[in-house]
Amino acid sequence: MADWGPVLVALVLFVLLTPGLLFQIPGRNRVVEFGSMQTSGASIAVHAVIYFGLITIFLIAIGVHIYAN
């Protein structure tokens, strides 16, 4: 059986944490900007750290597993 948990968790987090799509930390004019569709090097770094932390929690600490036949 194939374990699709890590694939789905990574995909969902990637879409949700894309800088500028839903939100951006730090923004250009504010700390948090929503739906700006712009990005910067600092926001890419912050979102990468948040992504790494969340994927570590979901896959290693919680152990999300989804099996498909």
C-alpha positions in Angstrom: 0.0 0.0 0.0 1.2 3.5 -0.8 1.3 6.1 2.0 -0.1 9.4 0.5 -0.1 11.3 3.8 3.3 13.1 3.3 2.4 13.9 -0.3 -1.0 15.5 0.5 0.3 17.3 3.6 3.2 18.8 1.6 1.0 19.8 -1.2 -1.6 21.5 1.0 1.0 23.4 3.0 2.8 24.5 -0.1 -0.3 26.0 -1.6 -1.4 27.6 1.7 2.1 29.0 2.5 3.0 30.4 -0.9 4.1 33.9 -0.1 1.7 36.5 -1.4 -1.1 34.1 -2.3 -3.2 34.1 0.9 -0.9 36.2 3.1 2.7 37.4 3.3 4.9 37.8 6.3 6.7 40.3 6.4 4.7 42.4 3.9 6.1 45.4 2.0 4.2 48.0 4.0 2.8 46.1 7.0 3.9 43.1 9.1 1.2 40.9 7.4 -0.4 41.5 4.0 -3.2 39.5 2.7 -3.6 38.7 -1.0 -0.9 41.0 -2.3 0.4 38.6 -5.0 3.9 40.1 -4.5 6.8 38.6 -2.6 10.3 39.4 -1.4 13.4 37.5 -0.3 12.6 38.0 3.4 9.0 36.7 3.0 10.3 33.6 1.1 12.7 32.8 4.0 10.0 33.3 6.6 7.5 31.1 4.8 10.1 28.4 4.2 10.9 28.3 7.9 7.1 28.1 8.7 6.7 25.4 6.1 9.6 23.3 7.4 8.2 23.6 11.0 4.7 22.6 10.1 5.7 19.7 7.8 8.0 18.4 10.6 5.2 18.6 13.1 2.6 16.9 10.8 4.8 14.2 9.4 7.2 13.3 12.3 5.5 14.4 15.5 1.8 13.6 14.6 2.6 11.0 11.9 -0.1 11.7 9.3 -0.7 8.6 7.1 -3.2 8.1 4.3 -3.1 4.7 2.7 -4.5 4.0 -0.8 -5.1 0.5 -2.3 
